[in-house]
């Protein structure tokens, strides 16, 4: 048997003191969630409507379920209870408004996740700049999987909102049209922000992957050639070692120097190109360092070239006289 907790009354609500859900009408109750939510959806009919959502990500995913129980509304949620705290400040008069607040809460949570993911992407790019191998490929894949999951949640939300807009549940959605408009507007902005950031993320990470692959291919060929040369020199100086130890030791040092030089060149070339991903950051830093009252470079050239031209004319006149 569920342990219901009274939250608030709606319009025409009746909740006698110490009464349970059976003796109440048009009230909102809460209870611990029993069955975990597998898919975000809305389903039911005019007498019983259920909305299933989740919020958060990773190890802190929380389930949220709103379902009708006669004229009452039951709110099932994980132990964090963030939606209950969100709903406590709202004046819910009709069941449809509670469903709208749940969708607005979900949209706001997705907005926060997408905003944090953009910051995480910048941190990831900065950390990948100092790497010379393809070890960051797996981190890129994990980041893309996480961002793709946000897209899947947006699609699930879009299906829920479309069903509501098409009038599937007219009884429950009465007197909630203002919140429906706000919810539709917030969702449109969420969808546009996701698509814009997705294009930026894909382009940036694809550019990084392409640069890493090019550097690996070029430096691998270089190391292969150096290795072949080192093997040849090893055989040559190894045979000379039996004749003259001095020549053999010198050859060994030469081989070690070539290998170390190739490794240094590999690291230098591998890290030299990565800052191109952040040319915009470099440009913005250069512009910030420039004083506000300093003229443009073209004006500087004109100002510096004018005295030079006057000095040349004076020298020409003196030679003519």
NORVEN-V18810 format. One record per pair of residues at least 12 apart in sequence whose C-alpha atoms are under 8 Angstrom apart, sorted by the first residue. I is the first residue (numbers start at 1). J is the second residue. If there is no record, write none. Layout:
I & J
I & J
This chain:
2 & 31
2 & 32
3 & 31
3 & 32
4 & 20
4 & 21
4 & 29
4 & 30
4 & 31
5 & 29
5 & 30
5 & 31
6 & 27
6 & 28
6 & 29
6 & 30
7 & 27
7 & 28
7 & 29
7 & 30
7 & 88
8 & 27
8 & 28
8 & 29
9 & 26
9 & 27
9 & 28
9 & 92
9 & 93
10 & 26
10 & 27
10 & 28
10 & 92
10 & 93
10 & 94
10 & 95
11 & 26
11 & 92
11 & 93
11 & 94
12 & 26
13 & 25
13 & 26
13 & 27
14 & 26
14 & 27
15 & 27
21 & 72
24 & 72
25 & 70
25 & 71
25 & 72
26 & 71
26 & 72
26 & 73
27 & 71
27 & 72
27 & 73
28 & 72
28 & 73
28 & 74
28 & 75
29 & 72
29 & 73
29 & 74
29 & 75
30 & 74
30 & 75
30 & 76
30 & 77
31 & 74
31 & 75
31 & 76
31 & 77
32 & 76
32 & 77
32 & 78
32 & 79
33 & 63
33 & 64
33 & 65
33 & 76
33 & 77
33 & 78
36 & 63
37 & 52
37 & 53
37 & 54
37 & 63
37 & 64
39 & 52
39 & 53
40 & 52
40 & 53
40 & 54
40 & 153
40 & 156
40 & 157
41 & 53
41 & 156
41 & 157
41 & 159
41 & 160
42 & 160
45 & 169
46 & 169
46 & 170
46 & 171
46 & 172
47 & 68
47 & 70
48 & 67
48 & 68
48 & 69
48 & 70
49 & 67
49 & 68
49 & 172
50 & 65
50 & 66
50 & 67
50 & 68
51 & 65
51 & 66
51 & 67
51 & 99
52 & 64
52 & 65
52 & 66
53 & 65
53 & 106
54 & 106
55 & 106
55 & 109
55 & 110
56 & 109
56 & 113
62 & 77
62 & 78
62 & 80
63 & 76
63 & 77
63 & 78
64 & 76
64 & 77
64 & 78
64 & 83
65 & 77
66 & 99
73 & 95
83 & 102
83 & 105
86 & 105
87 & 101
94 & 172
94 & 174
94 & 175
94 & 176
95 & 172
95 & 173
96 & 172
96 & 173
96 & 174
96 & 175
96 & 176
97 & 173
97 & 175
97 & 176
97 & 179
100 & 176
100 & 179
100 & 180
100 & 183
101 & 179
103 & 183
104 & 183
104 & 186
107 & 186
107 & 187
107 & 190
110 & 150
110 & 190
111 & 190
114 & 147
114 & 150
114 & 194
117 & 147
118 & 197
121 & 143
121 & 201
129 & 271
129 & 274
129 & 275
130 & 271
130 & 274
131 & 270
131 & 271
132 & 212
132 & 216
132 & 267
132 & 270
132 & 271
133 & 212
133 & 216
133 & 270
134 & 209
134 & 212
134 & 213
137 & 209
140 & 205
147 & 198
151 & 194
154 & 191
161 & 184
204 & 277
207 & 277
208 & 274
208 & 277
211 & 273
211 & 274
212 & 270
215 & 269
215 & 270
216 & 270
219 & 266
219 & 269
219 & 270
222 & 262
223 & 262
223 & 263
226 & 258
226 & 259
226 & 262
227 & 259
230 & 255
230 & 258
230 & 259
233 & 251
233 & 255
234 & 251
234 & 252
234 & 255
237 & 251
237 & 252
